[in-house]
Amino acid sequence: MTRVNVTGPPPHINSWVFDLDNTLYRADNAFFAQIVDNITKYISRYLALHRTDARILQKQYLAEYGTSLSGLMAVHGMDPADFLDYVHDVDLGFLKPDPSLYAGLDALPGKKYIFTNGSRGHAKNIGEHLGIYNLFDGVFAIEDMDYTPKPKQSAYKKFTSAFDIDPSRALMAEDTALNLQVPKAMGMTTLLVGPHENEQPNYVNGQTTDLSAWLSAIG
């Protein structure tokens, strides 16, 4: 079931902001397991730890710093470039281009952006694999946030400043409700992409289980 809250693109919107993972495409647990396993392998190699100890530290840093990467940088002074290349080296074979997603994105008036806690390389690989990368006017990734990820307020401020976005004329689509709290407070219209819930926080303006269908419905 898809819940659509508008008919036709909201007339005041001129910037369309999309999270990447589980928003512009739906990934199964097996896909994200590849990334999680790569993070464990990297920590194990980088700190010379047994895989079990590496996984424990991985979860600890995720809880304390928001991402395992942030913890590795803060505690161990790690250079993130090699980490990002390694953990995002995954099999994309399960992903299939969606012509309706392409058409829906292409039809949106104004500019379109990818805003992801993943790396630039990851966004490019996924976007090109899906055949939609050329539709976007900009990509803002973890490198551009100085490795301080969403939902930290600084990430959103850097994003809107980098592309000169007026939040009151922007819509942001995300699969994580918490990541919509700051953009809503900044004045953005918010769209949650994910399983339907009867009640959502008041910072969620709309919800859909299927982004392609939502785009088609407002097109």
Summary of the structure (lengths in Angstrom):
residues: 219
radius of gyration: 17.6
end to end distance: 18.4
largest distance: 55.1
contacts: 686
relative contact order: 0.19
helix: 48%
strand: 12%
